[in-house]
Amino acid sequence: MKPEALEAKAEMAAQFLKMIASAPRLLLLCQMAEKECSVGELAEKTGMRMPTVSQQLSLLRAQGLVVTRRDGTTIYYRLASEAAREVMGVLFKHFCAVDAKGLPVLAGVDETETA
């Protein structure tokens, strides 16, 4: 790959990482890693206020990380690209997953060590 093309790709990756380098946005993206969600669902699942959720989703949408689907008056959000799904899949596996009891699953931690 030519240096100019590599530099452009590096800039795209940096912008992507900047957008997800926010705890509120990561909370929202983690919820959308499994399925599309409405603003109300995201607010309920994350404990954030609906205006905050809407503001963060607007930023994510402007950067092309999420897309929307309208069903009547409800707008559903989902991850926009395969790259976003793959990155969030890895983050979900390591930081967002929960067990059957609803407790966080910490990747790489032996359950017998935490018991």
Number of C-alpha atoms within 10 A of each C-alpha: 6 6 8 9 10 11 12 11 12 12 12 12 12 11 13 17 12 10 16 18 11 11 9 16 18 18 19 24 28 22 22 22 22 15 12 19 21 19 20 17 15 24 18 12 13 15 11 16 13 15 11 13 22 17 12 18 23 14 14 21 17 11 13 14 22 22 18 16 13 10 8 6 6 12 15 20 23 22 25 16 12 10 12 17 21 13 12 23 19 12 16 23 15 14 15 20 18 13 9 7 6 8 10 13 18 16 13 7 9 10 10 6 6 7 5
